[in-house]
Amino acid sequence: MAGGTETAAPGYEQARDELIEVVRRLEAGGTTLEESLALWERGEELAKVCRHWLEGARARLDASLAAGRGEEDGEGDGAE
């Protein structure tokens, strides 16, 4: 059952680290056009994964902040 890891999306840190390596390889040059295109395509995929993770984190943070404001508004109306 080791084949399942290839279809699973990497975590944010793994995708970010691989994206950094892809960019380094592209900037270093010395690759064929075909290799460069493959690296570029992989970089695009990894950027989408990172963007997905960051958007999810932002949504969770926004929801948490909204819930916190809701609690403050609800509890702040009663005078003690």
Secondary structure, 3 states (H helix, E strand, C coil): CHHHHHCCCCCHHHHHHHHHHHHHHHHHCCCCHHHHHHHHHHHHHHHHHHHHHHHHHHHHHHHHHHHHHHHHHHHHCCCC
